[in-house]
Amino acid sequence: MIYVFKTSVQTESDVLLLKPHLDSALDKIEWNFDLEDCDHILRADTPRENPEKIVEILKQSGFECQELDEY
């Protein structure tokens, strides 16, 4: 399932800061940011991780993150 999140991630530097946290917590899960979107979208394709875990990772790193029901 693909989860979609609205985030406060602004730059590639922010993404690089988050990368080790997302990679270690979301083992073998594909994820990417669309920083050109006005909502700075994070997409995560995962069959087994819950979206709350992804929100928690971003919030612990100082970013806002909210799962979007439909995108």
C-alpha positions in Angstrom: 0.0 0.0 0.0 1.2 3.5 -0.8 0.8 6.0 2.1 0.9 9.7 1.4 1.9 12.3 3.9 1.9 16.1 4.0 5.2 17.3 5.6 7.2 20.3 6.5 10.3 19.0 4.8 11.6 21.8 2.6 15.0 20.9 1.2 17.2 18.1 -0.1 19.3 18.7 3.1 16.2 17.9 5.1 15.7 14.7 3.2 19.3 13.7 3.7 18.9 14.3 7.4 15.8 12.0 7.5 17.2 9.3 5.2 19.1 7.2 7.8 16.1 7.3 10.1 13.6 6.3 7.4 15.9 3.6 6.0 16.6 2.0 9.3 13.0 2.1 10.6 11.4 1.2 7.2 13.7 -1.7 6.2 13.4 -2.4 2.4 10.6 0.1 2.0 10.5 2.4 -1.0 9.9 6.1 -0.1 10.4 9.5 -1.7 9.6 13.1 -1.2 8.0 15.5 -3.8 9.4 18.8 -2.6 8.0 20.6 -5.6 4.5 19.8 -4.4 3.0 22.6 -2.2 2.4 20.0 0.6 6.0 18.6 0.4 4.6 15.1 -0.1 6.2 11.9 1.3 5.2 8.7 -0.3 6.0 5.3 1.2 5.2 2.0 -0.4 4.9 -0.5 2.3 2.7 -3.6 2.9 3.6 -4.0 6.6 4.5 -0.7 8.2 1.9 1.4 9.8 1.6 5.1 8.9 1.9 6.2 12.6 5.5 4.9 12.6 6.4 7.2 9.7 4.7 10.2 11.3 6.6 9.5 14.5 9.9 9.4 12.7 9.4 12.8 11.1 8.1 14.4 14.3 11.0 13.1 16.3 13.3 14.7 13.8 11.5 18.1 14.2 9.3 18.0 11.1 5.5 18.2 10.8 3.9 15.2 9.2 0.2 14.3 8.5 -1.1 11.3 6.7 -3.4 12.2 3.8 -6.5 10.0 3.3 -6.7 10.6 -0.4 -4.3 12.4 -2.6 
